[in-house]
Amino acid sequence: MPKTTYPKDRFDDLPADVTRIGVHRAENPRLRAGVVVMWSVIATIVLIAVGVFGTMLATGRFSPGAEAPVPVPDAPAVEAVVDTSYSVLVLNATPEDGLAGAMSDTIIAAGWSADDIIAGEAGSDDFPTTTVYFPTVDDEGAARGLAEVIGGAEVALNDSYQPADDPDTADVDESQARQLVVVIGLDRMTPTPQA
């Protein structure tokens, strides 16, 4: 077979120790397992931190910045009015028995009808301060009047104890009833004599 000769070019003069001749691509860098693992761990930590932060932000357990409290001007005090048209729920939130009945008697003596007073035990027995709860701001005067009738108590806006409508009584909407709630606290317990 005849041997063809080609003219010499610049690639013919390469040193003999070069292993890759005529290839115009860079060598593939070697991947180091330690670097791959390190970046994987860093990415995992960052993703977990972002997920926890996002969840806390979405559920309202974290607010991005603490807002400075805005001073609220003192509202004029609402005048106390004894209004016996309200029903009253009396709850004893102390370990001492009989306080709800005694408080009911005090309220009845002030002019409320016995039919409008419901006395019972609260779900806890460690409520610190006797409080009269009222459902709307329009009821604050009546709550303050009731607080004076029972010998002084805190008053607070809270509609948690309001009656719900009973579906079995279609002709009466119990949720429209006007009700004040007295929760008797530990401050009304009979003091124990010291030994």
Backbone torsions as a table, in degrees:
resi	resn	phi	psi	omega
1	MET	NA	133.7	-176.5
2	PRO	-75.5	147.3	-179.0
3	LYS	-98.8	123.3	-178.8
4	THR	-91.1	137.5	177.8
5	THR	-108.1	138.3	179.4
6	TYR	-112.9	157.4	178.1
7	PRO	-68.1	149.9	-179.9
8	LYS	-72.3	140.1	174.1
9	ASP	-131.9	-172.7	-173.5
10	ARG	-69.1	-20.0	-178.8
11	PHE	-81.4	-13.4	-179.9
12	ASP	-77.3	-19.0	-175.6
13	ASP	-99.6	24.9	179.3
14	LEU	-78.3	149.3	178.4
15	PRO	-64.3	155.1	-175.8
16	ALA	-74.7	-20.8	-176.7
17	ASP	-84.1	-2.5	177.6
18	VAL	-79.4	128.2	-174.2
19	THR	-85.6	-26.2	-176.6
20	ARG	-115.3	107.8	-179.2
21	ILE	-110.2	131.5	175.8
22	GLY	82.4	2.6	179.4
23	VAL	-96.7	128.5	-175.9
24	HIS	-107.6	24.9	177.7
25	ARG	-111.2	150.1	177.4
26	ALA	-76.2	156.8	177.9
27	GLU	-69.8	147.6	175.1
28	ASN	-70.8	126.8	177.7
29	PRO	-70.7	149.1	178.1
30	ARG	-79.5	133.3	176.0
31	LEU	-82.7	130.9	178.7
32	ARG	-95.9	126.6	-176.6
33	ALA	-61.7	-37.1	-179.3
34	GLY	-63.5	-39.9	179.8
35	VAL	-68.1	-40.8	179.1
36	VAL	-63.4	-44.6	179.5
37	VAL	-64.3	-42.7	-179.4
38	MET	-60.7	-47.1	-180.0
39	TRP	-66.6	-33.3	177.1
40	SER	-65.3	-42.5	178.8
41	VAL	-65.5	-44.0	179.4
42	ILE	-61.8	-45.1	179.8
43	ALA	-62.7	-39.5	179.0
44	THR	-63.8	-45.2	-179.9
45	ILE	-63.0	-44.0	180.0
46	VAL	-63.4	-43.9	-179.8
47	LEU	-64.7	-39.3	177.7
48	ILE	-65.5	-44.5	179.9
49	ALA	-62.1	-43.7	178.6
50	VAL	-64.4	-39.4	178.4
51	GLY	-64.4	-44.2	179.0
52	VAL	-64.3	-46.0	179.7
53	PHE	-61.7	-44.6	179.4
54	GLY	-63.0	-40.2	178.5
55	THR	-65.7	-43.4	179.2
56	MET	-64.4	-39.5	179.2
57	LEU	-67.1	-42.1	-178.4
58	ALA	-68.6	-33.3	-178.8
59	THR	-89.4	-1.2	176.7
60	GLY	81.7	14.2	179.5
61	ARG	-87.1	-3.6	179.9
62	PHE	-144.2	132.6	174.9
63	SER	-113.9	140.6	-172.7
64	PRO	-59.9	-30.3	179.7
65	GLY	-149.0	141.9	178.2
66	ALA	-76.0	119.1	179.7
67	GLU	-83.1	139.7	178.1
68	ALA	-70.7	135.6	179.9
69	PRO	-63.8	134.7	179.6
70	VAL	-89.9	124.4	179.6
71	PRO	-64.9	130.3	-180.0
72	VAL	-101.6	128.5	178.4
73	PRO	-65.4	143.7	-179.6
74	ASP	-63.0	125.9	177.7
75	ALA	-75.7	147.1	178.2
76	PRO	-62.3	139.3	-177.8
77	ALA	-64.4	136.9	178.4
78	VAL	-81.1	135.2	-178.7
79	GLU	-72.3	135.6	179.4
80	ALA	-72.4	131.2	179.7
81	VAL	-131.5	126.1	176.0
82	VAL	-83.0	107.7	-177.1
83	ASP	-118.5	103.7	-175.9
84	THR	-81.1	5.5	177.3
85	SER	-79.5	-12.8	177.6
86	TYR	-80.4	145.2	167.1
87	SER	-84.8	155.4	-176.3
88	VAL	-129.4	127.9	173.8
89	LEU	-102.6	122.4	-179.4
90	VAL	-110.8	120.2	-179.5
91	LEU	-117.6	128.2	177.7
92	ASN	-89.4	110.7	-179.5
93	ALA	-108.4	39.6	177.6
94	THR	-129.8	164.8	176.5
95	PRO	-77.4	-7.8	-177.6
96	GLU	-83.5	129.4	179.9
97	ASP	-79.0	150.6	172.3
98	GLY	90.6	-6.6	-177.7
99	LEU	-69.2	-36.5	180.0
100	ALA	-65.0	-40.6	178.0
101	GLY	-65.1	-42.7	179.3
102	ALA	-64.8	-40.5	178.8
103	MET	-65.9	-39.1	177.5
104	SER	-60.9	-41.9	178.8
105	ASP	-62.0	-39.5	178.3
106	THR	-62.9	-42.0	-178.6
107	ILE	-69.3	-40.1	178.2
108	ILE	-64.6	-38.5	178.8
109	ALA	-64.6	-22.6	179.6
110	ALA	-85.8	-0.6	174.6
111	GLY	119.7	-4.8	178.0
112	TRP	-75.8	150.7	175.5
113	SER	-77.0	142.8	179.5
114	ALA	-63.1	-26.1	178.5
115	ASP	-70.5	-21.1	-178.4
116	ASP	-92.6	1.7	-178.5
117	ILE	-111.4	128.5	175.4
118	ILE	-120.8	122.4	179.7
119	ALA	-111.9	142.9	179.0
120	GLY	-166.7	-177.0	-179.9
121	GLU	-98.2	143.2	177.0
122	ALA	-82.5	169.5	-179.7
123	GLY	-75.6	-11.5	178.1
124	SER	-132.7	165.8	179.7
125	ASP	-128.0	31.3	-179.2
126	ASP	-136.5	30.9	179.3
127	PHE	-72.0	125.6	-170.0
128	PRO	-72.0	-45.1	-170.5
129	THR	-129.3	135.3	177.2
130	THR	-61.5	130.9	-174.5
131	THR	-138.3	139.9	172.9
132	VAL	-103.2	120.8	179.8
133	TYR	-99.9	139.4	176.6
134	PHE	-127.5	147.9	-171.2
135	PRO	-82.1	-32.0	-178.8
136	THR	-135.2	163.1	-178.8
137	VAL	-63.3	-25.3	178.1
138	ASP	-68.4	-18.4	-177.3
139	ASP	-94.8	1.8	-174.9
140	GLU	-63.8	-40.1	179.7
141	GLY	-59.9	-43.3	178.4
142	ALA	-65.9	-36.8	178.6
143	ALA	-66.4	-41.1	177.7
144	ARG	-65.7	-37.7	176.9
145	GLY	-63.1	-43.6	177.6
146	LEU	-64.7	-37.8	178.6
147	ALA	-61.7	-38.2	177.0
148	GLU	-68.3	-39.1	-179.4
149	VAL	-60.6	-39.1	-176.9
150	ILE	-87.6	8.2	174.8
151	GLY	93.7	23.9	177.6
152	GLY	96.6	132.0	177.9
153	ALA	-165.6	161.5	173.3
154	GLU	-73.7	155.3	173.7
155	VAL	-123.1	143.1	-177.8
156	ALA	-148.0	143.2	176.5
157	LEU	-81.1	117.5	179.4
158	ASN	-164.7	124.5	-178.5
159	ASP	-102.3	18.4	-177.1
160	SER	-65.0	-31.5	-173.9
161	TYR	-94.6	10.6	-175.9
162	GLN	-76.0	146.9	-178.0
163	PRO	-67.8	147.6	176.0
164	ALA	-100.6	157.6	-179.6
165	ASP	-71.7	133.5	177.8
166	ASP	-89.3	117.8	-177.8
167	PRO	-66.5	-17.7	-179.7
168	ASP	-77.3	-16.4	178.9
169	THR	-114.5	83.6	-175.3
170	ALA	-67.8	-25.9	-176.8
171	ASP	-80.9	-13.5	-178.3
172	VAL	-124.7	132.8	176.6
173	ASP	-103.8	96.0	-177.1
174	GLU	-64.6	-23.5	-178.6
175	SER	-69.8	-14.1	179.0
176	GLN	-89.5	-3.2	-179.6
177	ALA	-66.1	142.2	177.9
178	ARG	-93.0	117.4	-174.5
179	GLN	-136.0	136.5	170.7
180	LEU	-106.6	151.5	-177.8
181	VAL	-125.9	127.5	175.4
182	VAL	-107.1	118.6	174.7
183	VAL	-105.9	114.8	-177.0
184	ILE	-80.1	126.0	-177.7
185	GLY	-102.9	179.0	-178.3
186	LEU	-62.1	-19.7	179.2
187	ASP	-68.8	-12.8	179.7
188	ARG	-101.6	3.3	179.7
189	MET	-69.7	149.4	175.2
190	THR	-69.4	127.0	-178.9
191	PRO	-64.4	139.9	177.2
192	THR	-85.5	134.6	179.4
193	PRO	-66.2	140.4	178.4
194	GLN	-77.9	137.4	-178.7
195	ALA	-80.9	NA	NA
